[in-house]
Amino acid sequence: MYVITGYYKNGSKEVIEKLNNAVKKYNIKYTGKNIRFMIMDAEYEVGVHHGIVDGIKFYLLDHHEFFDGLYWGITAGEKLRRRIAFARACAEVIVEFNICPHFSFTNDAYAGIFNGIIKCDYYYMKNPNFLRTTFFHIIHNCGWQYFDAYDRFENGFDLFNLFNLPHWLAGDFTDPVFHERLNCMAAGIRFADRVITVSPSYALQIEYASDGMEHILNNVIGISNALGRDYRKKLEKNFKGSGFVENSYTGLIEHIKESEYLCEKIEKNYNEIFKGPDFIKKIENKKRKYIVDRMLKKLLLQYNKGLTVDPDIVLCCMIHRISEQKGFQLLLDASEGIFKNLGFQAIIGGAISSGDRRGEEIARGLYLLSQYYQSQVNVSIGYQDVTIPLLASDLFLMPSMHEPGGISQLEALASGCLVVARATGGLRDTVFPLRTGGSEVTGNGFLFSDFSPWAFYDALERASLFFKDQSSDIIYQSRKNAENSVYFWETPARKYINTIYNLTEKIRIID
């Protein structure tokens, strides 16, 4: 397995620091070789760094302009030049280092041009390195096509000139609906031997409707996303390192004792909380320990965020990128029912993509919501660490307009959060309705179909009744259902391997 990517020098401080630390840890070094390619009549030279991480060979591409930062560039010409440079640099690395891949995988829009350049440039088309290659294109989200679709003519200049390919091939690089726009994802799809996406339901969905891409999509393979098996362990490690319990516990207990009603309620149902976090860790009954420990986290989060401290109030969290796609407007439209009628509390937050005007409008609405329901709603704009909310909340909200696969709901389920989600894409492949019968419970969440505030409210009302009517044992079982329903990567990884070998009828030899 080989990975070819940019050696990016700029970006968020955390990401660049992580990249640089990995370069040192795995001894990734300059190979001493540069690869060269042409864009129009200009020749460019890119340095190649190499290292091995857990048996996987990495090649990092180093250039002061093309790999200065991911998705950088202002004009269409600048952005497209970076995409073409990446595609040609990848092709040259494969040739220079004689990789001869059986399979190639390109992702979304940015890398899509690679497939077109290999299959249209005579030099690569006839190169021995690519004679046995089967090309797969992976779609994580059809919406990413908008980030890499450009009007073909910019200030009178034909951007297809940058490809150094015959002009009669330009049609294969254009949008299937808007033929005067170059579309990187469309190129990736057209020149791939097969297309894979991140869930079986999304595979069917995009063949029927995907903003024009349905015209060129057929026989799409759906393989669900997953988490690393150590996700929960990492989450708990982060939680322990945060000092959240130690910093807030004393204040919480003092706050509880100020209310006789609250004190009696907790004494009656969760009296272990008054004996301290260390006592809770020593509870021998695993079920009881789980229930009390999670309740302590919930009360601490309520106290820490300035919400009403009450074990019986349903606490939900909704932390995503703040955009129209994630369904925040449904929360705003149904807010009176959710917070006044149902009495829910919510931890809400996320970052806004640069230039997303609709996201900024939604963020403004969320801020006003927090001002109106100050004891029930906490809103934070910007990057949010989900560790504490996932381990402390009752529900995780994911009312997405569309969701190809989704990782957030898997993270929530792994954390013991029940999920309220719209039955679209990968959400309906991973979230299953809760059903109770006697002392048994199946499912891990609450689904709704219509993208409307009424349908969303109905799902939340069902969730509210579940928490009110069911015993702590049933709620505990439902949380364990959630944790046990998570997909881990070894399952889809096997499916990827079996699928690609079966499709190409290649015999796989395992040492």
N, C-alpha and C positions, 0 to 999 in steps of 0.2 A: 504494500500500500504506500502510495506517495501522495503528499499534499503540497500543492504549489499555491503560494499566496504572497501578498505584499509584505515587505518589511517596513511597516508604516512608522513614521517618525513623529507624527502629531496626532492628537486626539484627546480624549479625556485623560486626566492625570492618572486615574486608577488603571485604565486599560493599558496605557503606554508603560507604566511601571510594571504591570503584570507581564507584558511582552518582554521587556528588557530583563526582568528577573528569570524568565523562562530561557532566554537566549544564554544567560550565564549558567543556569542550572544544567542545561542539556548540552553545553559546550558547542553551540551552533557557531560555525566559523565561515568566513569567506572562503570560497572554493578555489580562488585564484583565477577563476574563469568569468568572463563577461560574455553575455549573449547579445547579438545585434539583430536589428530588424529595421525596416523602412516604413515610414508613414508619409505618403506622397513622395517627394524627392529628398526628404531628410532622413539621415541615418541616426539611430539612437542606440545607446549602449547601456545595458543593465547589469549590475553586479549580482552574483548569485551566492547566497549563503546556504549552508547545508548542516543538518544535524539529524540525529535519530532520537525519537521520543517513544518509548515503549514499543520498539520494533517498527514504528512508522517513520519513513524517511520524509523529512520536511525540506523544501526548497523555498527560501525567502528571497523575494525580488527587491533589489535596492536601486532606486533612482530618485534624484532630488525633486523631480517634478511629478512623475507618474504615481509614485508611492509616498508622496509627502503626507497624505491623509486620506482615509477612506471616504469615498463619495465627494471628494473636494472638486472644485471647479465651479465657475460662475456661468459662463456662456455654454450653449449646447455644444459648440465646437470643442471647448476645453474638456467638458465631461466625456464626450464621445471619444476624444483622443486618448483619454485615460483608459476607457474600456477596451479600445482597440490595442493599445500598448500592452495591457494585461493579457489579452488573448494571444497576441503574437509572442510575447515573452514566454508564456506557458508553453506554446508550441515549440519555441526554440530550446527551452530547457529539456523537453522530452526528446528532441532530436540530438542536442549536444551531449546529453548524458545517456543516450541510447536506452531509454526506458522501455519502449515497445509495449505499451499498456494493452491488456486484454479489454479493459473497460475504462471509460472516462465518465466522470460525473461533474456536470456543471450545475450551478445553483442559481435559481431566480433570474433576474435580469442582467446584473452586472457581468456575469461570466458567460452569458448566452452566446455572445458573438464568437466565442472560441469554436463552437461546433460549425458555424458558417464558414469561418476562415479556413479551418482544416479541410472542409469538403469542397471549397470553391477555389482555393489557391492551388494551382497545379503542383507547386513545389512540395506541399504537404500531402496533397492527394495521392501522389505517387511515392511518398517517402516510406521506406520499409517499416518505420516506427509505427505507422498508423494503418498498415494493411490489414491487421487482425483486430483492430479496435472496434468495439461496440460502444456507441455514444448514448449515454443516458442524461436526460435533463430533469432536474428535480425542482418542482414548484413548491415553495413554502407558503406563498401567498400571491395569488394572481394580481393583487393590488399593487405589488412592487413594480409592475410594468410601467406605471405612471412615472416612476423615478428615472426610468431609462427609455423614454420615448421622446423623440425630438423631431421638430419640423425639419424636413430634409434640406430645405434652403434657408440659410441664415445670412441676412444682408446680401442676398444675391449669390452666395457661395453654396455649391452643392456639397453637403457634408459627406456624401457617399464617396467623394474623391479620397477621403481619409483612409478608406478600406484598402486601396490599391488592388481593387478587383474590377473585372469588366463591368461596365455600366448595365449591361443587359441582365445582370444578376441582382440588381438593386431591389427588384420586386420581392425577392425572398427575404429581404431584411426589413420590410415595411410592415406597418400595422395591418391586420387583416380587414379592418373597416376603414381606417383613415390612411389611404394609400400614399399620401404625401408626408407621412411621419415614419421615421426610422424607429423600429421597436426592437430593443435588444432581447427581450424575453421571447418575442415572436420568432426571432432568428434561432434562439436556443431550441425552441420547440420544433420548428420546421426541419432543422438539420439533425435532430436527435433520432436515434433508432427507436427509442421508446421514452415515454414521459412517466415519471413517478411523482406522486404527491403525498402529503403527510397524514392522510386518513382515508379509509375506504369511502366514507360518505362524501368527502370533499372531491374525491376522484369522480364520482358520479355527478356531483353538483356542477363542476366546471365544464363538463362536457355539454351541459344544457345551457348554462348561463355564466359567463365570466367576462363581461364587458368586451365582447368581440372575439376573445380567444377561443370560444367554443367552435368557431369556424375551422380551426386548425387542430383541435384536440379530439382525439379518439383513442379508445383502448387504454385510457390512463390507469396506471397501477396505483392503488392506495395502500400505503404502509404506515401504520400509526406512529406518531411521535412517542417518546418515552423519556424517562428520567434515569440518571445513574442510580445504581442500587444503594449507594452511600448518601443519597440526598438527605434523608431524614437525620442521619448521623451528623452530617455537616451542619444542618439547621440547628440541631440541639447544641452542637459545639459553639456555633455563633451566639446562640442564646445564652449559654453559660458564660461566654467571654464578655457579653454585653454588660454584666453586672446589674441587669434590670431588676431582679428580685431583691438583691442586697440593698440597692439604692432606694427602692420604693416601699419595701415591706413595712418598716416602722411607721412611716407616714400613713400607709393604708390602715393599719391596725388602729392608730389613733383616730383616724377618720371614722372608722366603723363604730368605735366605742362612743362617739359623739351622738349616735342615733340608737336609741333603745330598741326601736323596731328592727333596724338592720342588724344590730348586734344579736338579737334573739333569733332572727332568721338564719344567720350564719352559724350560730351556736347549735341550733337544732339540726341543721342539715350538713354542715361542714365544720364541725367543731375542731377538727384537726388543724385548721388554718391558724387558730389562735396559739397553737403549740409551736409554730414556727416551721420554716422550710426544711430544716434538718430533720424534724420529727416526721414530716410528710415523706421524705426520702426513705425512711425506715419502716413505713407501713408494709406489712407482710402480704396482705391481700392485694394482688396485682390490680384487680378491677377497681377496688376502693382507692388505691394509690393513684391510679390513672385519673379517676373522676375528681378527686380532691386537688391533685396537682394542676389539672387543667383549669379548675375553677379558680384556684389562686392566681394563675396567670391572667385569667379574664378580669378578675377584680382589680388586679394591679394595673392592667391596661386601662380600664375604666378610670381609675384614680389618676393615673399618669396623664391621661388625655383630657382631664377635666370633665368627664361625663358622670352622670349619676351612677353611683356605685350600688349595684343591685344584682344578685345572682340570677334573678328570674327574668331580667330584661334580655331579650335576644340581641346579641352583639354580632354585627356582620362587618366584613371588610370588603372594600372594592378598590384594589390598587392595580392600576394598569397604566399604559400610555393614555393620556387624556385626549381622546379623539372620538369622532362620531361613530367610528366602527365598533368601539367597545361598549356602546349602549348607555353611556352616562346620561344622555338626554331622557331615557326612560326613567331613570332614578329621579331626575328633576321633575318630570311630568307627573310621576306617581308619588311625589314626596309627602303630600298631605296625608294620603292613605297610609304610607309606610311609617311615618314618624308620629302622626297624630292618632290615627285609628289603631294601628298595630303596636305602636309604642317602641319601635325598634331603635337601636343605636347603630351608628356606622362610623368606621374609620375609612376615610376616602383619601385617595391621593394618586400622584403620578406626574410624570414629566409631559411637557407639550412639545411636539415636533416643531422645529424652526419653520416659521411661515404658515403654520396651520391656524388660519383665522377662526375656523369653526371650533377648534380645540381651545383657543383662547376664550371664545364666547362661553363654552361649556365650563371652563375653569372659573370664569366670573360668576356663573350661576351656582357653582358648587360653593364658592366663597360666601355668597349671599345666603345659601342654605345653612351653612355653619353658623352664620350670625343669627338666623331666625330660630334655629333649634340648637342653642348653645350647649345645653346639657345632654344632647343626643347625637350631635354630629361633630366630628373633627375632620378638618380638611387640611392637607399639606400639599403644596404644589412643588414639583421637582422630583428628583430621584428619591425613591422610598425603599428602605430596607424592609422586606416583607417578613423577616424572621419572627418578630414578636407578634404581629397581627395574626399570622397563620397559626401559630401555636396557642393563641389565646381566644380567637373568635369562634363563634358558633357556626357562622355561615360565611361562605365566600361567594360573592356575586359576580357573574360573568354573563350579562345579558347581551352578548355581542350581536351586531347586525349580521356579520359573517365571521367565521373563525375556522380557517383551514384545518389546523390540527389542535393547536393550543398546548402550551406548556403550563400556563398559570393554574388551570384547573387540576392538572396532575400534581403540581406542587402543593396545592391546597388539600387535595385528597390524601397525599402522603403525610400531611401534617395533622390529619384527623378532622379537617374542616368539611362539613357537608357543603355541597355546591348547588347554587341556584343558577341555572344556565338556560339559554335559549337552545332549542334542539336544532342546531345547524352545524354543518361540517363535522370536525373532529369532536365537538362537544357531545353530540348525540352518540358518538362511538365510545365515549369514556364516562359519561354521567348517566346513571340509571335511576329511575324513579324509586323512591323509598316505599316499601309496602310492608305492613305489619300483619301478623296473624298469630294470635296467642302470645307466646313468649319469643317468637321468631321475627326477624326483620331482614328484608332483602333490599338491595339498592344502596345508593350513596348520595342521593341528592334530589332535586326538584327541577323538573323541566317545564318549559312553556314553548309554544310554537310561533304565535304571531309576534311580529316586532312591534308591540304596542304597549303603552303604559298599563293598560287594563290587564293584558295577559301576564305581564311582569308582576303586577300587584297580586294577581290570583296565585301565582307560584309562591310569593312571599307569604300570603295568607295561609296557604297550605303548610308552609314551613313553620309559621307561628303556631298553628294548631298542633303540629307534631310536637313541638317543644312543650306546649301546655298540657297536652293530653297523655303523653307517653312517660313512662317511668325512667328513672336515671339508668336502669339496666338496659332498657331498649335503646336509649340515646347512646349509651356506651357501645352497644353492639353495632349501631349504625356508624359510629366513628371508626370502629375496627373494620367494618365493611369497607369504608372509604380508604383506609390505609392499605387494606389487602387487595383493593381493586386497581392499584396503580400499575401501569405498564413500565417495566424496566428494560433497558436497552438490549439485553441479550436476546429477548424474544424478537423484536423487529429486526435486529442485526442478522439473526439466522434467516429471517424471511427475505431480507435484502439479498443475502448470499444465495439462498436457494432459488429465488426468483431470477436473478441475473444469469445464473448458470443454466437453469432450465430453459430460459428464453433463447439462449444462444447454443444450447445443446453441447456445452463444453463439459468435459470430464474434470472434476475437481480432485486433485491429488493432495491428500493430507499426510504430512510427515508423521 
